């Protein structure tokens, strides 16, 4: 544990999450895991509080959630119980809310850490009007530290805000080690997709690729997540995949953990990502991964070593990669074991918590 010898009280950190405990998104899941680790560690050097800025309810309620968060910042600062604000930021509404939070933190003299998660942040930022473009730039420039999930995002931020170069830290997403022992799918290789169903995650292309595999025996697939569930179900039926593919919709954390334990292959054919939690969860259980080289995915998945990478939108390549893993159990086990080693070495939530605590301490100084 890091302890500043000049600090007489624990470092008080307030973490801004989107929806709060139990949220469906990757940021909320990551922050839930972080909170659980910090609770277990019972550290004496930091006190961390998590609070939502958007909430899990209707969007019309979100302004009240944001106001409540800002009031929490003010009260904590007045009481001398706030040293750092950790701001998780993604595109659109998330950024608009966090501009206000970051501005408030600066007015109160509280250092803040920006933690960039948005998969489409390049396009989002470049599409803004000049005045808003500059406000976003100032938000990053004025941060005590900026946390990004991979090299490509570090280069992006440094390119947009050169003066932030020394403040940018790469900290890949992380997950806890699975509580359930991996069992696999048995005689049929189980292909698993986890995420929001829709175009950005490549779900239509996944359906087309699975349809090309209908003549291949001994596989089944689960496409789990929220989003365009009914649209995807209709398309699966049109493709004649009803007997092979199930679509359970959104699942809670316990059911997701059970599905991962019962799977052999984790597939995520996205067009845009930052660093997807589902791929890391698959690697944590030793699943063979099929993904696209978007965002920071290539920082953790190396083609032919820790997984298979296919071009975004390439249905033929996607079907070929999944077919290789279904028909070659040795390759499947080899890639899964290598991915598991990467998780234990670099993507485990316990050292992640220590690294983030060091970033908070640096920002406070």
C-alpha positions as CSV (number, residue, x, y, z in Angstrom):
1,X,0.0,0.0,0.0
2,X,1.2,3.5,-0.9
3,X,1.2,5.9,2.0
4,X,2.3,9.5,1.7
5,X,4.5,10.3,4.7
6,X,3.4,13.9,4.7
7,X,-0.4,13.0,4.7
8,X,-1.9,12.8,8.2
9,X,-5.3,11.5,7.1
10,X,-6.4,9.0,4.5
11,X,-6.7,10.1,0.9
12,X,-10.4,10.8,0.3
13,X,-11.5,9.9,-3.3
14,X,-15.0,10.3,-4.8
15,X,-15.5,8.2,-7.9
16,X,-18.1,9.3,-10.5
17,X,-19.8,6.3,-12.0
18,X,-22.6,6.3,-14.6
19,X,-25.4,4.2,-13.1
20,X,-24.0,3.1,-9.7
21,X,-23.9,-0.3,-8.1
22,X,-25.2,-3.1,-10.3
23,X,-25.2,-1.0,-13.5
24,X,-25.2,-2.9,-16.8
25,X,-22.4,-1.0,-18.6
26,X,-18.7,-1.9,-18.7
27,X,-17.7,1.1,-16.6
28,X,-20.2,0.3,-13.9
29,X,-19.1,-3.4,-13.9
30,X,-15.4,-2.3,-13.6
31,X,-16.1,0.1,-10.8
32,X,-18.2,-2.5,-9.0
33,X,-15.2,-4.9,-9.1
34,X,-12.9,-2.1,-7.9
35,X,-15.2,-1.3,-5.0
36,X,-15.3,-4.9,-3.9
37,X,-11.5,-5.2,-4.0
38,X,-11.1,-2.0,-2.0
39,X,-13.6,-3.3,0.6
40,X,-11.7,-6.5,0.9
41,X,-8.4,-4.8,1.3
42,X,-9.6,-2.4,4.0
43,X,-6.8,0.0,3.2
44,X,-5.8,2.6,5.7
45,X,-4.3,5.0,3.2
46,X,-7.5,5.8,1.1
47,X,-11.2,6.2,1.6
48,X,-13.1,5.7,-1.6
49,X,-16.8,6.6,-2.2
50,X,-18.7,5.7,-5.4
51,X,-21.7,7.7,-6.6
52,X,-23.7,7.9,-9.9
53,X,-23.9,11.0,-12.1
54,X,-26.5,9.7,-14.5
55,X,-28.4,6.9,-12.6
56,X,-30.0,3.8,-13.9
57,X,-33.5,5.3,-14.4
58,X,-35.1,7.4,-17.1
59,X,-32.9,10.0,-18.7
60,X,-35.2,12.8,-17.4
61,X,-34.1,11.8,-13.9
62,X,-30.4,12.2,-14.7
63,X,-30.2,16.0,-14.1
64,X,-31.3,15.4,-10.5
65,X,-28.8,12.6,-10.0
66,X,-26.1,14.9,-11.4
67,X,-27.1,17.7,-9.0
68,X,-27.0,15.3,-6.1
69,X,-23.5,14.3,-7.1
70,X,-22.3,17.9,-7.3
71,X,-23.8,18.6,-3.9
72,X,-21.9,15.6,-2.5
73,X,-18.7,17.1,-4.0
74,X,-19.4,20.5,-2.3
75,X,-20.3,19.0,1.1
76,X,-17.3,16.6,1.2
77,X,-14.9,19.4,0.3
78,X,-16.3,21.8,2.9
79,X,-15.9,19.0,5.5
80,X,-12.3,18.4,4.5
81,X,-13.2,14.9,3.2
82,X,-12.4,15.2,-0.4
83,X,-8.9,15.1,-2.0
84,X,-9.5,13.7,-5.5
85,X,-12.5,13.3,-7.8
86,X,-12.2,10.3,-10.2
87,X,-14.3,11.1,-13.3
88,X,-15.1,8.2,-15.6
89,X,-15.9,9.7,-19.0
90,X,-17.4,8.4,-22.2
91,X,-19.0,10.1,-25.2
92,X,-22.1,12.4,-25.5
93,X,-24.1,12.8,-22.3
94,X,-21.3,11.4,-20.2
95,X,-18.9,14.1,-21.4
96,X,-21.5,16.9,-21.0
97,X,-22.1,15.9,-17.4
98,X,-18.4,15.5,-16.6
99,X,-17.6,19.0,-18.0
100,X,-19.8,20.3,-15.2
101,X,-18.2,18.0,-12.6
102,X,-14.7,18.9,-13.7
103,X,-15.5,22.6,-13.6
104,X,-16.9,22.3,-10.1
105,X,-13.8,20.4,-8.9
106,X,-11.5,23.1,-10.2
107,X,-13.6,25.9,-8.6
108,X,-13.3,24.1,-5.3
109,X,-9.6,23.4,-5.7
110,X,-10.0,19.6,-5.9
111,X,-7.7,17.7,-8.3
112,X,-9.5,15.3,-10.6
113,X,-8.5,12.3,-12.6
114,X,-10.2,11.7,-16.0
115,X,-10.6,8.1,-16.9
116,X,-11.4,7.7,-20.6
117,X,-13.7,4.9,-21.7
118,X,-15.6,5.9,-24.8
119,X,-15.2,3.6,-27.8
120,X,-16.1,6.3,-30.3
121,X,-14.4,9.2,-28.5
122,X,-12.3,10.3,-31.5
123,X,-15.4,10.8,-33.7
124,X,-17.4,12.3,-30.9
125,X,-14.7,14.9,-30.0
126,X,-14.0,15.9,-33.6
127,X,-17.7,16.4,-34.4
128,X,-18.2,19.0,-31.6
129,X,-18.7,22.7,-32.3
130,X,-15.5,24.7,-31.8
131,X,-16.5,26.1,-28.4
132,X,-17.4,22.7,-27.0
133,X,-14.4,21.1,-28.6
134,X,-12.2,23.6,-26.7
135,X,-14.1,23.0,-23.4
136,X,-13.4,19.3,-23.7
137,X,-9.8,20.0,-24.5
138,X,-9.5,22.2,-21.3
139,X,-11.1,19.5,-19.2
140,X,-8.3,17.1,-20.2
141,X,-5.6,19.7,-20.0
142,X,-6.7,20.7,-16.4
143,X,-6.9,17.1,-15.1
144,X,-4.4,16.1,-12.4
145,X,-4.0,12.8,-14.3
146,X,-5.6,11.2,-17.3
147,X,-6.1,7.4,-17.4
148,X,-6.5,5.7,-20.8
149,X,-6.9,2.0,-21.6
150,X,-4.2,1.4,-24.2
151,X,-1.5,2.9,-26.4
152,X,-3.8,4.0,-29.1
153,X,-5.8,6.1,-26.6
154,X,-2.6,7.6,-25.1
155,X,-1.5,8.7,-28.5
156,X,-4.9,10.1,-29.2
157,X,-5.0,12.2,-26.0
158,X,-1.4,13.4,-26.5
159,X,-2.3,14.4,-30.0
160,X,-5.3,16.4,-28.9
161,X,-3.8,17.8,-25.7
162,X,0.0,17.9,-26.1
163,X,0.5,19.6,-22.7
164,X,-1.1,16.5,-21.0
165,X,1.6,14.2,-22.2
166,X,3.3,13.7,-18.8
167,X,-0.1,13.2,-17.1
168,X,-1.4,10.4,-19.2
169,X,-1.2,6.9,-17.7
170,X,-2.1,3.6,-19.5
171,X,-4.1,1.3,-17.2
172,X,-6.0,-1.5,-19.0
173,X,-9.3,-2.6,-17.8
174,X,-9.3,-5.5,-15.4
175,X,-11.6,-8.1,-13.9
176,X,-11.6,-10.3,-10.9
177,X,-10.6,-14.0,-11.2
178,X,-13.7,-16.0,-11.9
179,X,-15.5,-17.5,-8.9
180,X,-16.8,-20.4,-10.9
181,X,-14.5,-23.2,-12.3
182,X,-14.4,-23.3,-16.1
183,X,-16.4,-26.3,-17.4
184,X,-16.8,-25.6,-21.1
185,X,-19.6,-26.6,-23.4
186,X,-19.1,-30.4,-23.4
187,X,-19.3,-32.2,-26.7
188,X,-20.6,-29.0,-28.4
189,X,-18.2,-26.1,-28.5
190,X,-20.0,-23.2,-26.9
191,X,-19.5,-19.8,-28.7
192,X,-20.4,-16.8,-26.4
193,X,-21.1,-13.2,-27.3
194,X,-21.5,-10.7,-24.4
195,X,-22.4,-7.1,-25.0
196,X,-25.0,-4.6,-26.4
197,X,-26.7,-6.1,-29.4
198,X,-26.4,-3.9,-32.5
199,X,-24.3,-2.7,-35.3
200,X,-21.4,-1.3,-33.3
201,X,-20.6,-4.7,-31.7
202,X,-20.9,-6.5,-35.1
203,X,-23.9,-8.6,-34.1
204,X,-25.4,-8.6,-37.7
205,X,-22.1,-9.9,-39.0
206,X,-21.9,-12.5,-36.2
207,X,-25.3,-13.8,-37.3
208,X,-24.2,-14.1,-40.9
209,X,-20.9,-15.8,-39.9
210,X,-22.8,-18.4,-37.7
211,X,-25.1,-19.1,-40.6
212,X,-22.1,-20.0,-42.8
213,X,-21.1,-22.5,-40.1
214,X,-24.4,-24.5,-40.2
215,X,-22.8,-27.4,-42.0
216,X,-20.1,-27.6,-39.2
217,X,-21.2,-30.0,-36.4
218,X,-20.7,-29.8,-32.7
219,X,-21.2,-26.2,-31.8
220,X,-23.8,-23.9,-30.3
221,X,-23.9,-20.2,-29.6
222,X,-25.3,-17.7,-27.0
223,X,-25.7,-14.1,-27.9
224,X,-26.4,-12.3,-24.6
225,X,-26.9,-8.7,-23.9
226,X,-29.4,-5.8,-24.1
227,X,-30.0,-3.5,-27.1
228,X,-31.6,-4.8,-30.3
229,X,-32.6,-8.2,-28.8
230,X,-35.9,-8.7,-30.8
231,X,-34.4,-7.5,-34.0
232,X,-31.5,-10.0,-33.6
233,X,-34.0,-12.8,-32.6
234,X,-35.9,-12.3,-35.9
235,X,-32.7,-12.3,-37.9
236,X,-31.5,-15.5,-36.2
237,X,-34.8,-17.1,-37.1
238,X,-34.5,-15.9,-40.8
239,X,-31.0,-17.4,-41.0
240,X,-32.2,-20.8,-39.7
241,X,-30.1,-20.6,-36.5
242,X,-32.9,-21.2,-34.0
243,X,-31.6,-24.7,-33.1
244,X,-28.1,-23.5,-32.6
245,X,-28.3,-20.0,-31.2
246,X,-30.0,-18.7,-28.0
247,X,-30.6,-15.1,-27.2
248,X,-31.5,-14.7,-23.5
249,X,-31.3,-10.9,-23.4
250,X,-29.7,-8.9,-20.6
251,X,-28.4,-11.1,-17.8
252,X,-27.2,-10.3,-14.3
253,X,-23.7,-10.8,-13.1
254,X,-24.3,-14.3,-11.7
255,X,-25.8,-15.5,-15.0
256,X,-23.0,-14.0,-17.0
257,X,-20.5,-15.7,-14.8
258,X,-22.3,-19.0,-15.3
259,X,-22.3,-18.6,-19.1
260,X,-18.6,-17.8,-19.2
261,X,-17.9,-21.0,-17.2
262,X,-20.0,-23.0,-19.7
263,X,-18.4,-21.4,-22.8
264,X,-15.3,-22.4,-24.9
265,X,-15.0,-19.4,-27.3
266,X,-15.6,-15.7,-26.6
267,X,-16.4,-13.7,-29.8
268,X,-16.7,-9.9,-30.1
269,X,-16.6,-8.7,-33.7
270,X,-16.9,-5.0,-32.9
271,X,-16.4,-2.0,-35.3
272,X,-15.5,0.3,-32.3
273,X,-14.2,-0.5,-28.8
274,X,-12.0,1.1,-26.2
275,X,-11.0,-2.0,-24.3
276,X,-13.9,-4.4,-23.9
277,X,-14.6,-6.0,-20.5
278,X,-16.2,-9.0,-22.1
279,X,-12.9,-10.0,-23.8
280,X,-11.0,-9.7,-20.5
281,X,-13.7,-11.7,-18.7
282,X,-13.3,-14.4,-21.3
283,X,-9.5,-14.4,-21.0
284,X,-9.9,-14.6,-17.2
285,X,-11.6,-18.0,-17.6
286,X,-9.3,-19.3,-20.3
287,X,-11.7,-19.0,-23.2
288,X,-10.3,-18.7,-26.7
289,X,-11.0,-15.2,-28.0
290,X,-12.1,-14.1,-31.5
291,X,-12.1,-10.3,-31.7
292,X,-11.4,-7.4,-34.0
293,X,-8.3,-5.2,-33.8
294,X,-10.1,-2.0,-32.8
295,X,-9.3,0.4,-29.9
296,X,-6.8,-1.1,-27.5
297,X,-7.8,-4.8,-28.2
298,X,-4.4,-5.4,-29.8
299,X,-2.7,-4.4,-26.5
300,X,-4.1,-7.6,-24.9
301,X,-4.9,-10.0,-27.8
302,X,-2.0,-11.0,-30.1
303,X,-3.0,-12.8,-33.3
304,X,-2.3,-16.5,-33.2
305,X,-0.9,-16.2,-29.6
306,X,-3.6,-15.1,-27.2
307,X,-6.5,-15.1,-29.6
308,X,-7.6,-14.7,-33.2
309,X,-8.2,-11.2,-34.8
310,X,-10.4,-10.6,-37.8
311,X,-11.1,-7.4,-39.7
312,X,-14.2,-5.6,-38.6
313,X,-17.2,-6.4,-40.9
314,X,-15.4,-9.4,-42.6
315,X,-18.0,-12.1,-42.3
316,X,-15.9,-14.7,-44.1
317,X,-12.9,-14.2,-41.8
318,X,-15.1,-14.2,-38.7
319,X,-16.7,-17.5,-39.8
320,X,-13.3,-19.0,-40.6
321,X,-11.8,-18.0,-37.2
322,X,-14.7,-19.5,-35.3
323,X,-14.7,-22.6,-37.4
324,X,-10.9,-23.1,-36.7
325,X,-11.6,-23.0,-33.0
326,X,-14.6,-25.3,-33.1
327,X,-12.8,-27.9,-35.2
328,X,-9.3,-27.6,-33.5
329,X,-9.6,-28.2,-29.8
330,X,-5.8,-28.1,-29.3
331,X,-5.7,-24.6,-30.8
332,X,-8.6,-23.6,-28.7
333,X,-7.0,-24.8,-25.5
334,X,-3.6,-23.2,-26.5
335,X,-5.1,-19.8,-27.1
336,X,-7.3,-20.0,-24.0
337,X,-4.3,-20.9,-21.8
338,X,-2.2,-18.1,-23.2
339,X,-5.0,-15.6,-22.7
340,X,-5.4,-16.8,-19.1
341,X,-1.7,-16.1,-18.5
342,X,-2.1,-12.5,-19.9
343,X,-5.0,-11.9,-17.5
344,X,-3.1,-13.1,-14.5
345,X,-0.1,-11.0,-15.4
346,X,-1.7,-7.8,-16.5
347,X,-5.5,-7.7,-16.2
348,X,-6.2,-8.9,-12.7
349,X,-8.4,-6.5,-10.6
350,X,-6.1,-6.7,-7.4
351,X,-3.0,-5.0,-8.9
352,X,-5.3,-2.8,-10.9
353,X,-6.7,-1.3,-7.6
354,X,-3.1,-0.7,-6.4
355,X,-2.2,1.0,-9.7
356,X,-5.2,3.3,-9.6
357,X,-4.6,4.2,-5.9
358,X,-1.1,5.3,-7.0
359,X,-2.6,7.5,-9.7
360,X,-5.0,9.1,-7.1
361,X,-2.1,9.8,-4.8
362,X,-0.1,11.4,-7.7
363,X,-3.0,13.6,-8.6
364,X,-3.5,14.7,-5.0
365,X,0.2,15.7,-4.8
